[in-house]
Amino acid sequence: MGKNKLVTFLKREKEETSILLRNIPATVVTLFVVSVISMNLLANKTLVQTKWIALDGGILISWLSFMCMDIITKFFGPKASNKIAILASGINLLTCLIFYVASIIPSNAADYTALNETLGGTWFILAGSTIAFIASAFINNFLNWTIGKAFKNNPDGKAAFAARTYISTFVGQFLDNFIFSVIVFVLFAPIFWDGFNWTVLQCAMCALTGAVAELIMEIIFSPIGYKIANKWRKQSVGQEYIAYMSKEKK
């Protein structure tokens, strides 16, 4: 790609992203970003841990992240949803940086050891969660969009919404859990945690059971997503962005 083509591409992407952010209702973007940041914090606490399953506090909010992505994908396409996922990840990294700075600033007001440990985090856990989330988000969004195309007769019906959200969420959550577990517990934990490690099989089983649990959460709350999707359709949300993308394809 030549310099002029690269400049043109970057300008087009900047304009496209600007239009996208104007068109997506702020509430959904806000909830998505907050859910990503919350997952990072809640993941510090393990809720269930057995030989075959390990669930952290992130399960309480992860369904919201995937539901937001599913709604955005339905109306704006996987590319748009990918951009919002990258935006949320970037904001999460910035938040973690601010938390880290706050954790290392000394204070004699009280004993903040526990708070500092929570805010400071662990770099390879943050790296693993970021890589896993972005990879699973891209796959979730593409799969959701692809499944949606199969429902040509009634693409806005409950069956279509359920199929595209349940399947993509299960696959996306499994990959998120698996990639995170492999990076943290197979690659880095043996080095930094005195030899503690998981086998790939343990990662796969925990990813599978975790995905099932997270899918159940998605099924419980999916009616909310369906109502939001119908509301967006009736209000013709995102017409400026849709028109812009249609023009670019010509």
Secondary structure as GFF3:
##gff-version 3
##sequence-region A 1 250
A	DSSP	alpha_helix	3	23	.	.	.	ID=ss1
A	DSSP	alpha_helix	26	42	.	.	.	ID=ss2
A	DSSP	beta_strand	46	49	.	.	.	ID=ss3
A	DSSP	beta_strand	54	56	.	.	.	ID=ss4
A	DSSP	alpha_helix	59	76	.	.	.	ID=ss5
A	DSSP	alpha_helix	78	104	.	.	.	ID=ss6
A	DSSP	alpha_helix	113	120	.	.	.	ID=ss7
A	DSSP	alpha_helix	123	149	.	.	.	ID=ss8
A	DSSP	alpha_helix	158	181	.	.	.	ID=ss9
A	DSSP	pi_helix	182	188	.	.	.	ID=ss10
A	DSSP	alpha_helix	189	192	.	.	.	ID=ss11
A	DSSP	alpha_helix	200	234	.	.	.	ID=ss12
A	DSSP	alpha_helix	239	249	.	.	.	ID=ss13
###
